[in-house]
Amino acid sequence: MQLNNLISIHCMKNILVLINLNGKEKLLLEKAIEFAGCFKSKVWIVHITAPDPDFVGYQAGPQSERDFRATELKKEHELIQEYSDKLKATGIDVEGLLIQGPTMDLIIEESKKLNADLIIAGYQEHSFIYKAIIGGHSKNILKKSNIPVLLIPLD
């Protein structure tokens, strides 16, 4: 291990944990608690949600669509707050963020903005069709990030 890597490991002050709210967050949060406890780090729980239709150039749509989206965002925000509260109860300095927009751009942007020293993300195998349409966020994070990334298998 190079000296630069050793130095950066000891200076791990901000850990960004990417969660999908798919029911498999527990593994990621446990790993964040482990690292934060060892390094006295602040943990940022980040969920990036789909942008509002207006953001991507569509009309706002019928009221029922807007109401559904508002309810969905409220539930996501409440879950992130619940996870933050659980980590705070263990003595971890934590903040939860719900961000709307294009996933990859926001992950890189937020990690820089928050001065992240480590990104923790989940990894799952997906079908060829899923990869072709949606892509692999974990793989893209590895390609685009200058910040160390810890991938946790979720399968």
C-alpha positions as CSV (number, residue, x, y, z in Angstrom):
1,M,0.0,0.0,0.0
2,Q,1.4,3.4,-0.9
3,L,2.0,6.1,1.7
4,N,-0.6,8.4,0.1
5,N,-3.3,5.7,0.5
6,L,-2.3,5.2,4.2
7,I,-2.6,8.9,4.9
8,S,-6.0,9.2,3.2
9,I,-7.4,6.3,5.1
10,H,-6.5,8.0,8.4
11,C,-8.2,11.3,7.2
12,M,-11.6,9.8,6.4
13,K,-13.8,12.5,7.8
14,N,-16.8,12.3,5.5
15,I,-18.5,9.1,4.3
16,L,-21.2,9.3,1.6
17,V,-23.6,6.3,1.7
18,L,-25.7,5.9,-1.4
19,I,-29.0,4.2,-0.7
20,N,-31.8,3.1,-3.1
21,L,-34.6,2.6,-0.6
22,N,-35.0,-0.9,-2.0
23,G,-35.0,-2.7,1.3
24,K,-31.3,-3.6,1.2
25,E,-30.0,-0.4,2.9
26,K,-29.2,-2.2,6.2
27,L,-25.9,-3.7,4.9
28,L,-24.7,-0.3,3.6
29,L,-25.6,1.5,6.8
30,E,-23.9,-1.2,9.0
31,K,-20.7,-0.7,7.0
32,A,-21.0,3.1,7.4
33,I,-21.4,2.7,11.1
34,E,-18.3,0.5,11.2
35,F,-16.2,3.0,9.3
36,A,-17.6,6.0,11.0
37,G,-16.9,4.5,14.4
38,C,-13.3,3.7,13.5
39,F,-12.5,7.0,12.0
40,K,-14.9,9.4,13.8
41,S,-16.4,10.3,10.5
42,K,-19.5,12.1,9.5
43,V,-21.9,10.0,7.5
44,W,-24.0,11.4,4.7
45,I,-27.0,9.2,3.8
46,V,-27.9,10.1,0.2
47,H,-30.8,9.0,-1.9
48,I,-31.0,10.3,-5.4
49,T,-34.6,10.2,-6.7
50,A,-36.0,10.7,-10.1
51,P,-36.4,14.3,-11.2
52,D,-39.8,15.9,-11.4
53,P,-41.2,15.8,-14.9
54,D,-40.8,19.5,-15.3
55,F,-37.1,19.0,-14.7
56,V,-36.8,16.8,-17.8
57,G,-38.9,19.0,-20.0
58,Y,-42.5,17.7,-19.6
59,Q,-45.6,19.5,-18.5
60,A,-46.5,19.2,-14.8
61,G,-49.2,16.7,-15.6
62,P,-52.6,16.1,-13.9
63,Q,-53.0,16.9,-10.2
64,S,-53.2,13.2,-9.4
65,E,-49.7,12.7,-10.8
66,R,-48.4,15.6,-8.8
67,D,-50.1,14.3,-5.6
68,F,-48.7,10.8,-6.2
69,R,-45.2,12.2,-6.6
70,A,-45.4,14.4,-3.5
71,T,-46.5,11.4,-1.5
72,E,-43.7,9.3,-2.9
73,L,-41.1,12.0,-2.0
74,K,-42.5,12.4,1.5
75,K,-42.2,8.7,2.1
76,E,-38.6,8.7,0.8
77,H,-37.7,11.7,3.0
78,E,-39.3,10.0,6.1
79,L,-37.3,6.8,5.5
80,I,-34.0,8.7,5.1
81,Q,-34.8,10.5,8.4
82,E,-35.5,7.2,10.1
83,Y,-32.2,5.8,9.0
84,S,-30.4,9.0,10.1
85,D,-32.1,8.8,13.5
86,K,-31.0,5.2,13.9
87,L,-27.4,6.1,13.2
88,K,-27.5,9.1,15.5
89,A,-28.7,6.8,18.3
90,T,-25.3,4.9,17.9
91,G,-23.4,8.1,18.4
92,I,-22.6,8.7,14.7
93,D,-22.7,12.3,13.3
94,V,-25.1,11.8,10.4
95,E,-27.2,13.8,7.9
96,G,-29.7,12.5,5.4
97,L,-30.2,14.0,2.0
98,L,-32.9,13.4,-0.6
99,I,-31.8,14.8,-3.9
100,Q,-33.7,14.9,-7.2
101,G,-32.0,14.7,-10.6
102,P,-29.8,12.6,-12.9
103,T,-28.2,10.0,-10.7
104,M,-24.6,9.8,-11.9
105,D,-24.1,13.6,-12.2
106,L,-25.5,14.2,-8.7
107,I,-23.4,11.4,-7.1
108,I,-20.2,12.9,-8.3
109,E,-21.3,16.5,-7.6
110,E,-22.5,15.8,-4.1
111,S,-19.4,13.8,-3.2
112,K,-17.3,16.8,-4.1
113,K,-19.6,19.3,-2.4
114,L,-19.6,17.2,0.8
115,N,-15.8,16.6,0.7
116,A,-16.4,12.9,0.8
117,D,-13.4,10.8,1.5
118,L,-15.2,7.5,0.8
119,I,-18.4,6.5,-1.1
120,I,-20.2,3.4,0.0
121,A,-22.6,1.9,-2.5
122,G,-24.4,-1.3,-3.0
123,Y,-23.8,-3.7,-5.9
124,Q,-26.3,-6.1,-7.5
125,E,-26.1,-8.3,-10.5
126,H,-28.8,-7.3,-13.1
127,S,-29.9,-8.8,-16.3
128,F,-28.5,-7.7,-19.7
129,I,-31.6,-5.8,-20.5
130,Y,-31.6,-3.9,-17.3
131,K,-27.9,-3.0,-17.8
132,A,-28.6,-1.9,-21.4
133,I,-31.6,0.3,-20.5
134,I,-30.7,1.6,-17.0
135,G,-27.0,1.0,-16.9
136,G,-24.8,0.1,-13.9
137,H,-24.5,2.9,-11.4
138,S,-21.9,1.1,-9.4
139,K,-19.7,0.6,-12.4
140,N,-20.2,4.3,-13.5
141,I,-19.3,5.5,-10.0
142,L,-16.0,3.6,-10.2
143,K,-15.3,5.1,-13.6
144,K,-16.1,8.7,-12.8
145,S,-15.1,9.2,-9.2
146,N,-11.8,10.3,-7.9
147,I,-12.9,9.4,-4.4
148,P,-12.4,5.8,-3.1
149,V,-15.5,3.7,-3.5
150,L,-16.5,0.7,-1.4
151,L,-19.0,-1.6,-3.1
152,I,-21.0,-3.9,-0.9
153,P,-22.6,-6.9,-2.5
154,L,-26.4,-6.9,-2.0
155,D,-27.3,-10.2,-3.6
